[in-house]
Amino acid sequence: MPSAVPCMLQHDDIARRIPHQGSMCLLDRVTSWDTGQISCEATSHLSPDNPLRSHGRLGAACGIEYAAQAMAVHGALIAEASAGEARHGPQIGYLASVRSVMLHVERLDDLGTTLLIRAERMSGDASTILYSFTVHGGPVLLLSGRAVVVLNAANLALPGRSNPPALPLPVHPL
């Protein structure tokens, strides 16, 4: 990884690299990363105005969004390292599916500890990337799973279509 690309990032550095802005940018810092993995920390799950809260609570499944944002910043850092310079705005990826998700707690907002988010790139190409992810609260595993990220979804041809769809498939943007 080129020396111009930082090894650690703070919240503002992350927000410049992903589409999530304001309170929806959930990560506080990137503590380490390389081309195969990223480790991040977050405390936004403790905030009463967390935008993912529903009915006064933050369910454990919301940890998937924390992992998705770690994947998004990981992709941005890899692209930045490959280009040798900062990119102009975040590239849009879509969280197409999650598999083998295991929730070991019911809620994230009542933990009282920093979330430790790790995503590992298992495989991928220019169109799709497979990540595994974990979210810990201190030493306790809170959730884990795998996720497929689709890049440039508008350029993917659907079976039986010769032209790519005009709009991205209806999936969650990273």
C-alpha positions as CSV (number, residue, x, y, z in Angstrom):
1,M,0.0,0.0,0.0
2,P,1.5,3.4,-1.0
3,S,2.7,5.6,1.9
4,A,0.3,8.4,0.8
5,V,-2.7,6.3,1.9
6,P,-3.2,6.5,5.6
7,C,-3.2,3.4,7.7
8,M,-5.6,4.9,10.3
9,L,-8.5,7.2,9.7
10,Q,-10.8,9.3,11.8
11,H,-14.5,9.9,11.3
12,D,-14.0,12.9,8.9
13,D,-11.6,10.9,6.8
14,I,-14.1,8.1,6.6
15,A,-17.0,10.4,5.6
16,R,-14.9,11.8,2.7
17,R,-14.5,8.2,1.3
18,I,-18.1,6.8,1.6
19,P,-21.5,8.0,0.6
20,H,-22.9,8.0,4.2
21,Q,-22.9,11.5,5.6
22,G,-24.0,13.2,8.8
23,S,-25.2,10.9,11.6
24,M,-25.5,8.0,9.0
25,C,-21.7,7.8,8.9
26,L,-21.5,5.4,11.8
27,L,-17.8,4.6,12.1
28,D,-15.5,6.6,14.4
29,R,-12.2,5.3,13.1
30,V,-10.3,2.8,11.0
31,T,-7.7,1.2,13.2
32,S,-5.9,-0.9,10.5
33,W,-6.4,-2.1,7.0
34,D,-4.6,-3.8,4.1
35,T,-5.9,-5.1,0.8
36,G,-7.4,-8.1,2.4
37,Q,-9.1,-6.7,5.6
38,I,-10.2,-3.7,7.6
39,S,-10.7,-3.1,11.3
40,C,-12.9,-0.2,12.5
41,E,-14.3,1.1,15.8
42,A,-17.6,2.8,16.5
43,T,-19.5,4.3,19.4
44,S,-22.5,5.7,17.5
45,H,-24.6,2.7,18.6
46,L,-24.7,4.3,22.0
47,S,-26.2,7.6,20.7
48,P,-29.9,8.2,21.4
49,D,-30.2,9.9,18.0
50,N,-28.6,7.0,16.0
51,P,-30.6,7.0,12.7
52,L,-31.0,3.2,12.8
53,R,-32.8,3.2,16.2
54,S,-36.4,2.1,16.1
55,H,-38.8,2.2,19.0
56,G,-36.1,3.5,21.3
57,R,-33.6,0.7,20.6
58,L,-30.9,-0.4,18.2
59,G,-31.3,-4.1,17.3
60,A,-28.3,-6.3,16.7
61,A,-29.2,-6.7,13.0
62,C,-28.1,-3.0,12.6
63,G,-24.6,-4.3,13.1
64,I,-24.8,-5.4,9.4
65,E,-24.8,-1.7,8.4
66,Y,-21.7,-1.1,10.5
67,A,-20.0,-3.9,8.7
68,A,-21.3,-2.6,5.3
69,Q,-19.7,0.8,6.0
70,A,-16.4,-0.9,6.9
71,M,-16.6,-2.7,3.6
72,A,-17.3,0.6,1.8
73,V,-14.4,2.4,3.3
74,H,-12.2,-0.6,2.6
75,G,-13.1,-0.5,-1.1
76,A,-12.4,3.3,-1.2
77,L,-9.0,2.8,0.4
78,I,-8.1,0.0,-2.0
79,A,-9.1,2.2,-4.9
80,E,-7.2,5.1,-3.5
81,A,-4.1,3.0,-3.0
82,S,-4.4,1.6,-6.6
83,A,-4.8,5.1,-8.1
84,G,-1.9,6.5,-5.9
85,E,-4.0,9.5,-5.0
86,A,-7.3,10.4,-3.3
87,R,-10.4,9.6,-5.4
88,H,-12.9,12.3,-6.2
89,G,-16.0,11.2,-4.2
90,P,-17.1,7.7,-3.1
91,Q,-17.9,4.9,-5.6
92,I,-21.3,3.5,-5.1
93,G,-21.5,-0.2,-4.2
94,Y,-24.6,-2.1,-3.3
95,L,-25.0,-4.7,-0.5
96,A,-26.7,-7.4,-2.6
97,S,-27.0,-10.1,0.0
98,V,-26.0,-11.3,3.4
99,R,-25.6,-14.9,4.4
100,S,-24.9,-17.0,7.4
101,V,-25.6,-14.1,9.7
102,M,-25.5,-15.1,13.4
103,L,-26.8,-12.6,16.0
104,H,-25.5,-13.4,19.4
105,V,-27.2,-10.5,21.2
106,E,-30.6,-8.8,20.8
107,R,-29.4,-5.2,21.0
108,L,-26.4,-3.0,20.4
109,D,-27.4,0.1,22.2
110,D,-27.2,-1.4,25.7
111,L,-23.7,-2.7,25.6
112,G,-21.8,0.3,27.0
113,T,-18.7,-0.5,25.0
114,T,-17.0,0.3,21.7
115,L,-18.0,-1.8,18.7
116,L,-15.1,-3.5,16.9
117,I,-15.9,-4.1,13.3
118,R,-13.8,-6.3,11.1
119,A,-14.4,-7.2,7.4
120,E,-12.3,-9.5,5.4
121,R,-12.3,-9.7,1.6
122,M,-12.7,-13.3,0.7
123,S,-12.9,-13.0,-3.1
124,G,-13.9,-10.6,-5.8
125,D,-13.5,-9.0,-9.1
126,A,-14.5,-5.7,-10.8
127,S,-18.2,-6.5,-10.4
128,T,-18.7,-8.3,-7.1
129,I,-16.9,-8.8,-3.8
130,L,-17.5,-11.3,-1.1
131,Y,-16.7,-10.3,2.5
132,S,-16.9,-12.0,5.8
133,F,-17.5,-9.8,8.8
134,T,-17.6,-9.8,12.6
135,V,-18.8,-7.2,15.1
136,H,-17.5,-7.5,18.6
137,G,-18.3,-5.5,21.8
138,G,-14.9,-5.9,23.6
139,P,-14.0,-9.6,23.5
140,V,-17.7,-10.7,23.0
141,L,-18.8,-11.6,19.5
142,L,-22.1,-9.8,18.8
143,L,-22.7,-10.8,15.2
144,S,-21.0,-12.3,12.2
145,G,-21.8,-13.2,8.6
146,R,-20.9,-12.9,4.9
147,A,-21.9,-10.2,2.5
148,V,-21.8,-9.8,-1.3
149,V,-21.2,-6.3,-2.6
150,V,-22.1,-5.5,-6.2
151,L,-20.2,-2.6,-7.9
152,N,-21.5,-0.7,-10.9
153,A,-24.8,-2.5,-10.7
154,A,-26.2,-0.4,-13.6
155,N,-23.6,-2.0,-15.9
156,L,-24.5,-5.6,-15.1
157,A,-26.6,-7.3,-17.8
158,L,-29.5,-9.4,-16.5
159,P,-30.2,-12.8,-18.0
160,G,-32.2,-12.5,-21.2
161,R,-31.4,-8.8,-21.6
162,S,-28.9,-7.4,-24.1
163,N,-28.9,-3.9,-22.5
164,P,-27.9,-3.2,-18.9
165,P,-30.7,-1.9,-16.7
166,A,-31.1,1.9,-16.6
167,L,-31.1,1.9,-12.8
168,P,-29.3,-0.1,-10.2
169,L,-31.0,-3.2,-8.9
170,P,-33.2,-2.5,-5.8
171,V,-30.6,-3.3,-3.1
172,H,-29.1,-1.5,-0.2
173,P,-26.4,1.1,-1.1
174,L,-23.2,0.9,0.9
